């Protein structure tokens, strides 16, 4: 659920640059350059010093080193300690990072309510990954009462910023009428947006909409194209769907050999329906 720490940290560093004293900024900048050069020792020494002096960015970055075991022995309890220091100071990236630890029970006792609170604090500051995480907690009723309206609100914020996973989940809400009025056109729009970014679940569901004629005229050739994209990314459900099209000759010439090829790939990932397809074809 989290973007690479280096990318998040750089954003946090830039956000804090305007209010940082020039001597502190130069030190943090030097630590950033050392980190990017994989000189974790130098980065740690600078961040440790600045963290102990109260720099939120340094506390967050030091937590990242401990979480990932970069230049230090991996220590999730230490990661949580430094993330908490920065989170208590209001740094959104640290609030999100600590929330992830609470959600997963890493370095702290698992506490979904604490995770949701931290995600909200970061989300209200515009932190994209925290907004997504909070939306999913509302969708699933984890750490907060299930609330599809709130789920849709937070997921939409992230979807509009181009985050494919949020676009997929928002599409499901529109498709199923959860927290929003059922709107197949909106479902199609968000599946398309995520599919264009290469998200295999979106590609498969877009294929299903074309296959079933749901929200669009039925178009088996277009369905096959989207199933193939997702299947080639390794998605078992898409491999099953594509195998079925070849078995039945829908949108493609009937081809038992190619049907079996896709069924085998899906079966290898545990698809019972794909195993049944292989049985129908009389192959192993």
C-alpha positions as CSV (number, residue, x, y, z in Angstrom):
1,X,0.0,0.0,0.0
2,X,3.0,2.3,0.2
3,X,5.0,4.0,-2.5
4,X,8.8,3.6,-2.4
5,X,10.1,5.3,0.7
6,X,12.7,7.4,-1.2
7,X,10.0,9.0,-3.3
8,X,7.8,9.8,-0.3
9,X,10.7,11.1,1.6
10,X,11.8,13.4,-1.2
11,X,8.3,14.9,-1.3
12,X,8.3,15.4,2.4
13,X,11.8,16.9,2.3
14,X,10.8,19.4,-0.4
15,X,7.6,20.3,1.5
16,X,9.6,21.2,4.5
17,X,12.3,23.0,2.7
18,X,10.7,26.4,2.8
19,X,10.6,26.5,6.6
20,X,13.9,24.8,7.3
21,X,17.0,26.9,8.3
22,X,19.6,27.1,5.6
23,X,22.2,25.2,7.6
24,X,19.7,22.4,8.4
25,X,18.5,22.3,4.8
26,X,22.0,21.8,3.5
27,X,22.6,18.9,5.9
28,X,19.3,17.2,5.0
29,X,20.2,17.7,1.3
30,X,23.6,16.1,1.9
31,X,21.8,13.2,3.6
32,X,19.5,12.8,0.6
33,X,22.3,12.8,-1.8
34,X,24.2,10.2,0.3
35,X,21.0,8.0,0.4
36,X,20.6,8.2,-3.3
37,X,24.2,7.1,-3.7
38,X,23.5,4.1,-1.4
39,X,25.8,5.6,1.2
40,X,23.4,4.7,4.0
41,X,26.0,5.2,6.8
42,X,26.4,8.9,6.0
43,X,22.7,9.4,5.5
44,X,22.0,7.7,8.8
45,X,24.5,9.8,10.7
46,X,23.0,13.0,9.5
47,X,19.4,11.9,9.9
48,X,20.1,10.6,13.4
49,X,21.7,13.9,14.5
50,X,18.9,16.0,12.9
51,X,16.2,13.6,14.2
52,X,17.4,13.9,17.8
53,X,17.4,17.7,17.3
54,X,13.7,17.5,16.3
55,X,13.7,17.5,12.5
56,X,10.5,15.8,11.4
57,X,11.9,14.9,8.0
58,X,14.9,13.4,9.6
59,X,12.8,11.4,12.0
60,X,10.8,10.1,9.2
61,X,13.8,9.2,7.1
62,X,15.5,7.5,10.0
63,X,12.4,5.4,10.5
64,X,12.6,4.4,6.9
65,X,16.1,3.2,7.3
66,X,15.1,1.0,10.3
67,X,12.0,-0.3,8.5
68,X,14.0,-1.4,5.4
69,X,17.3,-2.3,7.1
70,X,19.3,0.2,5.1
71,X,22.6,0.8,6.9
72,X,21.2,-0.5,10.1
73,X,19.9,-3.8,11.4
74,X,16.2,-4.0,10.4
75,X,14.2,-3.0,13.5
76,X,10.5,-2.3,13.1
77,X,10.1,-1.2,16.7
78,X,12.7,1.5,16.1
79,X,11.0,2.4,12.8
80,X,7.7,2.8,14.7
81,X,9.4,5.0,17.3
82,X,10.9,7.4,14.8
83,X,7.8,7.4,12.6
84,X,5.7,8.2,15.7
85,X,7.9,11.2,16.6
86,X,7.4,12.7,13.2
87,X,3.7,11.7,13.1
88,X,3.1,13.4,16.4
89,X,4.7,16.5,14.8
90,X,2.1,16.4,12.0
91,X,4.2,15.0,9.1
92,X,1.7,13.3,6.8
93,X,4.2,10.8,5.3
94,X,5.2,9.6,8.8
95,X,1.5,9.3,9.8
96,X,0.9,7.1,6.8
97,X,4.0,5.0,7.4
98,X,3.1,4.5,11.1
99,X,-0.5,3.7,10.0
100,X,0.8,0.9,7.8
101,X,2.8,-0.6,10.7
102,X,-0.3,-0.6,12.9
103,X,-2.4,-2.1,10.1
104,X,0.1,-4.9,9.6
105,X,1.1,-5.3,13.2
106,X,4.8,-4.7,12.4
107,X,6.9,-3.2,15.2
108,X,3.7,-2.4,17.2
109,X,0.7,-4.4,18.2
110,X,-1.8,-4.7,15.4
111,X,-4.4,-2.0,15.9
112,X,-6.8,-1.2,13.0
113,X,-8.4,1.7,14.8
114,X,-5.0,3.4,15.4
115,X,-4.1,2.8,11.7
116,X,-7.4,4.4,10.6
117,X,-6.8,7.4,12.8
118,X,-3.3,7.9,11.4
119,X,-4.5,7.5,7.9
120,X,-7.2,10.1,8.4
121,X,-4.6,12.6,9.8
122,X,-2.4,12.1,6.8
123,X,-5.4,12.0,4.3
124,X,-6.7,15.3,5.5
125,X,-3.4,16.8,4.6
126,X,-3.7,15.4,1.1
127,X,-1.5,12.4,1.4
128,X,-2.6,10.2,-1.6
129,X,-1.7,6.8,-0.2
130,X,-3.3,7.6,3.1
131,X,-6.5,8.7,1.3
132,X,-6.5,5.4,-0.5
133,X,-5.9,3.4,2.6
134,X,-8.6,5.2,4.5
135,X,-11.0,4.7,1.6
136,X,-10.4,0.9,1.6
137,X,-10.8,0.7,5.4
138,X,-14.2,2.3,5.0
139,X,-15.0,0.0,2.1
140,X,-14.1,-3.1,4.1
141,X,-15.2,-1.9,7.6
142,X,-11.7,-2.4,9.1
143,X,-10.8,0.0,11.9
144,X,-13.9,2.0,11.2
145,X,-17.6,1.2,10.7
146,X,-18.2,0.1,7.1
147,X,-19.4,3.2,5.1
148,X,-19.5,3.0,1.4
149,X,-20.3,6.7,1.0
150,X,-17.0,7.6,2.8
151,X,-15.2,4.9,0.9
152,X,-16.3,6.5,-2.4
153,X,-15.4,10.0,-1.2
154,X,-11.8,9.1,-0.4
155,X,-11.3,6.7,-3.3
156,X,-12.6,9.4,-5.7
157,X,-10.0,11.9,-4.5
158,X,-7.2,9.4,-5.2
159,X,-8.7,8.1,-8.5
160,X,-8.9,11.7,-9.8
161,X,-5.1,11.9,-9.2
162,X,-4.5,9.0,-11.5
163,X,-3.9,6.1,-8.9
164,X,-5.0,3.0,-10.8
165,X,-5.8,0.8,-7.8
166,X,-8.2,3.5,-6.5
167,X,-9.8,3.8,-9.9
168,X,-10.5,0.1,-10.0
169,X,-12.1,0.1,-6.5
170,X,-14.2,3.2,-7.4
171,X,-15.3,1.5,-10.5
172,X,-16.6,-1.5,-8.5
173,X,-18.6,0.9,-6.2
174,X,-20.2,2.4,-9.3
175,X,-20.9,-0.9,-10.9
176,X,-22.5,-2.3,-7.7
177,X,-24.2,0.9,-6.5
178,X,-22.3,0.9,-3.2
179,X,-22.1,4.4,-1.6
180,X,-23.1,6.0,-5.0
181,X,-25.9,5.6,-7.4
182,X,-25.3,2.6,-9.6
183,X,-23.8,4.1,-12.8
184,X,-22.4,1.7,-15.4
185,X,-21.1,4.6,-17.4
186,X,-19.0,5.8,-14.5
187,X,-17.9,2.2,-13.8
188,X,-16.8,1.9,-17.4
189,X,-15.0,5.2,-17.2
190,X,-12.9,4.3,-14.2
191,X,-12.2,0.8,-15.4
192,X,-11.0,2.3,-18.6
193,X,-8.8,4.8,-16.8
194,X,-7.1,2.1,-14.7
195,X,-6.9,-0.3,-17.7
196,X,-5.1,2.3,-19.7
197,X,-2.5,2.4,-16.9
198,X,-2.0,-1.4,-17.2
199,X,-4.0,-2.5,-14.2
200,X,-4.9,-6.2,-15.0
201,X,-8.0,-6.3,-12.8
202,X,-9.4,-3.3,-14.5
203,X,-8.5,-4.8,-17.9
204,X,-10.3,-8.0,-17.0
205,X,-13.4,-6.3,-15.7
206,X,-13.4,-4.0,-18.8
207,X,-13.3,-7.2,-20.9
208,X,-16.3,-8.6,-18.9
209,X,-18.3,-5.5,-19.5
210,X,-17.7,-5.8,-23.3
211,X,-18.3,-9.6,-23.1
212,X,-21.6,-9.2,-21.3
213,X,-22.7,-6.0,-23.0
214,X,-22.9,-4.3,-19.6
215,X,-23.0,-0.5,-20.0
216,X,-21.7,-0.9,-23.6
217,X,-22.8,-2.7,-26.7
218,X,-21.7,-6.3,-26.6
219,X,-18.3,-6.6,-28.4
220,X,-16.6,-10.0,-28.2
221,X,-13.5,-8.9,-30.1
222,X,-12.9,-5.9,-27.8
223,X,-13.6,-8.2,-24.8
224,X,-10.9,-10.7,-26.1
225,X,-8.4,-7.9,-26.4
226,X,-8.8,-6.7,-22.8
227,X,-8.9,-10.3,-21.5
228,X,-5.6,-11.0,-23.4
229,X,-3.9,-7.9,-21.9
230,X,-4.8,-9.0,-18.4
231,X,-4.1,-12.7,-19.1
232,X,-0.6,-11.8,-20.3
233,X,0.0,-10.0,-17.1
234,X,-0.7,-13.2,-15.2
235,X,-4.2,-12.7,-13.9
236,X,-5.8,-16.1,-13.4
237,X,-9.4,-14.9,-14.0
238,X,-8.5,-13.3,-17.3
239,X,-6.6,-16.5,-18.3
240,X,-9.8,-18.4,-17.5
241,X,-12.0,-16.0,-19.5
242,X,-9.7,-16.0,-22.4
243,X,-9.5,-19.8,-22.4
244,X,-13.3,-19.9,-22.4
245,X,-13.5,-17.7,-25.5
246,X,-11.1,-20.0,-27.4
247,X,-13.0,-23.1,-26.2
248,X,-16.3,-21.7,-27.4
249,X,-15.0,-19.7,-30.4
250,X,-16.4,-16.4,-29.2
251,X,-14.7,-13.4,-30.8
252,X,-11.9,-15.7,-31.9
253,X,-11.7,-18.9,-34.0
254,X,-12.4,-21.9,-31.9
255,X,-9.1,-23.4,-30.8
256,X,-8.9,-26.1,-28.2
257,X,-5.1,-26.0,-28.1
258,X,-5.0,-22.3,-27.2
259,X,-8.0,-22.8,-24.8
260,X,-6.0,-25.5,-23.0
261,X,-2.9,-23.2,-22.9
262,X,-4.8,-20.5,-21.0
263,X,-6.7,-23.0,-18.8
264,X,-3.4,-24.5,-17.7
265,X,-2.0,-21.2,-16.7
266,X,-5.1,-20.4,-14.7
267,X,-5.2,-23.9,-13.2
268,X,-1.6,-23.5,-12.0
269,X,-2.8,-20.5,-9.9
270,X,-5.5,-22.6,-8.3
271,X,-8.5,-22.0,-10.6
272,X,-10.9,-24.9,-10.2
273,X,-13.0,-23.6,-13.1
274,X,-9.9,-23.8,-15.3
275,X,-9.3,-27.4,-14.2
276,X,-12.8,-28.2,-15.2
277,X,-12.2,-26.6,-18.6
278,X,-9.2,-28.9,-19.1
279,X,-11.3,-31.9,-18.2
280,X,-13.9,-30.8,-20.8
281,X,-11.2,-30.6,-23.4
282,X,-9.9,-34.0,-22.3
283,X,-6.4,-32.8,-21.5
284,X,-4.3,-32.6,-18.4
